[in-house]
Amino acid sequence: MYPQRCLSLLSFIAFVLTARAASDVPAPASITPATADAPFALVSLATGQINGASPFFLVDGKEADLLPTPPARLEDLQVLRLWSGDAPLQNGEDPARDIPTLTVFLPPTGKAGGASMVICAGGAYSHISPREGIPTGQWLAKNGITAFILKYRIGQKYHYPAITDDASRAIRYVRAYAPAWGLDPNRIGIIGFSAGGHLASITATRFDAGDPKSSDPIERVSSRPDLQILLYPVVTLSDEDIVHKSSRDWFLGPDSTLELRQQESSDLQVTKDTPPAFVAQSITDPTVPIANSDHYTNALAKFNIPYVFIREPMGGHGFGVIDAWSNQAMAWLHAQKF
């Protein structure tokens, strides 16, 4: 059935209260979130500009200046290095290949509401698609949500757990410095497309509360996103009938065990603490079978996790930000106080 809705008001309120009570992050100070008078979010881009973007999601030859430490204040198109030193399992010093980053997209002046989202563009874990990353950053930012596009390490050189380390670190990074940036540490979501949808969903299901004894303040806070949006996601890595095999091989390597494939199948990792979800996929997707989304939403329903599932003919695969789902997703985000 489509669209499917599973949004019990009472269960959602109880879920939010429980999640907020469990957070050890203080409420944000009365600091206004950073905005931009002429934000990149409002720039009209040609397809060629987007497809020709740098690995840091910058267009027209703009070079990235990787900030090694969190800035006192966010600026539009800043590129933030997730670790000031080497990332876990880092093997090399090529900024484009070896150093995971976040690129900042700020809302226009007067629009920022204090919520933020980490974006995981797709690409089968062999590359990261700018045509999913950049338009999504612009869409979120122009609607008042501070966006961070994650440049995670990919299967050309890296596999699990380096890739998932990057996504978990991204959530922690934003949460740890949210109060200083005027953002709400309890309104940090994640959105992912295709293989990036797998990364987003595994981050939303395999999180931890942080290590309070860590010398790194970023590692002390939770890696749990407060909500998730998944577009035509790769979900299972263990069901041979519906798995997207190239994504699995780039993510885990070609010789992964069944145990590891099951561990990293997000539909098998849903619990009562998984955050609310918005899922959208075309029933005519020829690349990632829609059974991936079916399995994930069935798991959410099993644990009474609130979700919305848009299961309709929307074209093929990799369509990015389109009206068929984005208008409903933004309404859903606003209903979640994002």
N, C-alpha and C positions, 0 to 999 in steps of 0.2 A: 504494500500500500504506500502511497506517496501523495503529498509530503507526509511523513510520519511525525507525530508530536508526542513527546513524553515529558511534560513540564508541569509537574505537580507543585502548586504554590507552596503548600505546607512543607513538603519534603525539601524543596529548594531553599526555603527560608532556614530550615533546620540545618541544612548542609552548609550554607553560608556562615551561620553563627558558629558552627563547629569548626569550620576552616579558619575563621578569623580568631577564634579563641586559641587555636593551636599554634598560631603564628607567634614567633618571638620577636618579630620586627615591630619597632615602634610606629605609631601613626605618623604620617608625614608632617613635617613642620609647616608653618604657614608661609611657604615659599611658592611663588607662582611658577608653574612649569614653564620651561623655556619655550619660546615661540620664535617665528621668523617673520619679519615684515614682508619679505618677498621669498616665501619658501619654495624649495624645489618641488614640493608636493603639488604646486599649482602650475608648474611648467608643462607645456604641451610638448610631447616628445614624438618624433617619428619612429617607426618600427626599426629603421636602421640605427638610430641612436641607441635604442634599448638593446638591440642584439649586439651592438658593438661596444657595450659597456665594459669597463675594466672588471677584473675579478672582485673589486671592492664596490661594484655597483655605481661607479661614477662614469659619467658620459662625457663625450666631446674632448677626450684626452686629458681630463682633469686627473692630476696625480694624487695618490693617497699619502697623507702624512700620518702614519700609525702612531697613535698616542699610547705610550707605554704604561701610563697610570691613569686612573679615572679622573676626568676633568672636574674642576669645581663647578662648572656650569656647562650644560649641553649646548652645542651649536649645530646648525644644519649641516649635514654631510660630513660630520666628524667621523673618523674611522678609529674605533677603540680596540686596542689589543686586549684579548681576554685574559691573558696572563702577562705580567710584566717581564717575567723570564720565560724560559722554555715551557711550552705546554706539555702535559703528560704525553709520553711516547713520541715527542717531536724528534724528527730525524732530518735536520736540514735547516737552513736559514732563509729560504726563498719566501718572501712575504706572501706571494700569491698561492703557494702550495703548502707551506709548512706552518703558517701563523694564522690561527683562527681569529676572526674579528667581528665586530658589530659596526654597521654603518647607520648613522642617525638620520631619521627623517622627522623634522619638526612640524607641528601644526602651524597654521597661520596665526598671527597675533589675534588674541581674543577668542580662539577656538579651543585651546588645550583644556582638557578636563581632568588631567592627572592620571589617566589610565595609559597603559603601554602594552605593546605586543612585540614578541620576537617572531621573525619571519624565517621559515625554512623553505626556500625554493626547491623545486625538484630537479631531476636530472639523472635518475637511476643510480645515484651515488658515484657516477663517473664524471659528472660535471655539475655545475649549479646554474640554473636557468635565469638569466637576467629578466626575461620577459614575464616571469612569475614574481621575481623579487622586487623589481623597481615599481611596476604598476601597483603592487600590493602596498608597498611603502607609501606611495602617493595617495592611494585610496584611504588608508587608515589615517594618515596625517591630516589630510584635508577634512576629515570628519572628526578631528579633535583628539585622536589617539596617537601618542608618540610612538614611532615605529623604529625598530632596530632590525636590520637585515643581517642575518647570521651568515658569515662565510665560514662554513665548517670544512674540515678536512675530508677529502674524498678518496674513493677506492683506487684511483690511479696509483696512490702511494700508501694510503692509510685504510685501515678497516676498524671494525669494532675492537676495543672499546674507545679508541681515540675519537671517533665521530660522535658517539653519545656523550663522551666527556665534554665536547664542545657545546652541545645543546644544553646540557645541565648547567654548565658554567655560565652560559648566556643568561639563563633565568636567575641564577644566583647573583651575577654581576649587576643586573638591573635592580634586583631587590635590595642588595646591600647598599646601593647608592641612591635608591629612589628618594628617600627623605631629603637628601641634600639637593636633589634635582627637582624637587617639588612634585614628585610622582608618588603615587600611592603603592606601597609595597604589597598591598593586598588586592591590587587590580593589575596583575601582570599576566597576560595570556600568551599563547603560542598558536601560530597558524602555519600549516604546511601543505605542500602540493606534491602529489605522487610519492616519490621516495622521500621528499621532505615531509610528506604527510605521515610516513612511517616514523621518521625522526621525531616529529611533533608528538605523535601518539605514544611512542615508547618513552618520551620524556614525561608525558602526562600520566604514565602508568608505572614507570620504574624510577621514582624519585626518592629522595630522602630528606630528612629534616635539617641536615647540615651537621657539622662537627663543632660543638661549642668550644672545644679546646684548641682549635686550629689557630695558628699564628696569623693566618690569612683571613681578614674579616669577611671576604667574599665566601669562603668555604664554611663560615659559621651559620649561614642562613639556608633556608629551604630551597630545593630545586623544583618544587612543585608549582607548575603554572596554575593560575586561578581559573582558567578556562582554556578550551582548545577548539580550533576550527580546522577541519580536515577536508581537503579538496582532492577528489579521486585518489585516495591514499592507498599506497601499498600497506597492507596490514599483516597478513600472515607470511611467515618465512618457512613454515613447516608443512602446509597443506599443498601437496604436489599438484593437485588439480587446479588450483587458482593462484599459486605463487607467481610473482613476477621474478623470474629466475635471474635475470641480469642484475636487478637491484640487489637480490640476495647475495649473489656472488661478489659484487663490488663491495657490499657492506661487511660480509662475514669472511670473504675469501672463498675459493672454490672447493675447499675440503672441510667445510664445517660439519659438526656433528648434529644429529637430530636433537640432542639435548640443548645445544646452543640455539638452534633454529627455533625451538619452542620457547626458550627463554626470551628471545628477541621478537617473538610474535606478539604484537600489542593486544590482540584480541584475547590472548591467554593470560594477560597480565592485569586485566581490569580488576579493581577491588572496590570496596565501598568508599574508598578515599579518592577515587579517580574524579577529576574535575568535570563539570558540565561540558557538553560537546555540541558543536554544530558540524554536521557532515553533509557533503553534497557530492554527488557523482552521477554521471549520465548512465542510464541503463544501456546505452549503446556503446559504452567505452570498449574499444577493441584491444586495448593495451593492458590495462589492469582490470581484471574481471570485477564486476560490481559485487560479487560475493565477498570480496574483501571488506567493503563497507557494511554489507549485511552482517557478517560475522562480528564486526566491531560493535555495531549498534545493538545486536542481540546480546552481546556481553554487557553493554551498558544497561540494557533493560533488566538483565538478570540481577544486577546489583542496585537497581532503582536509581541510576544516575540520570539526572535530567539531560535530555538531548533533543535536537531537531535533526531530522534526516530528510534532505531533499533528494528524492530518488525519481528522477524524471529524464526524459530524452533531452539532453542539452548539447548534443553533438558528440564528438569523439573524446579524446584524451588531451590534456595539456592546454585547455582553453583559457586558463588564467582567470583574471578578474572580469566577469561578465555579469550583466544584469540578472540573468536567470537565477543566480544565487546571492550576489553581493548585496542587493537591496534588503533581502530577508535577513542576511547575516548581520548587516549593520543595525537593523531594527532589533535583532536578538542581542547584539552587543550592548546597545543602549538599554535594553531591558535588564541586562546584567550590571548596569551602572558603569559601563565602559564608555 
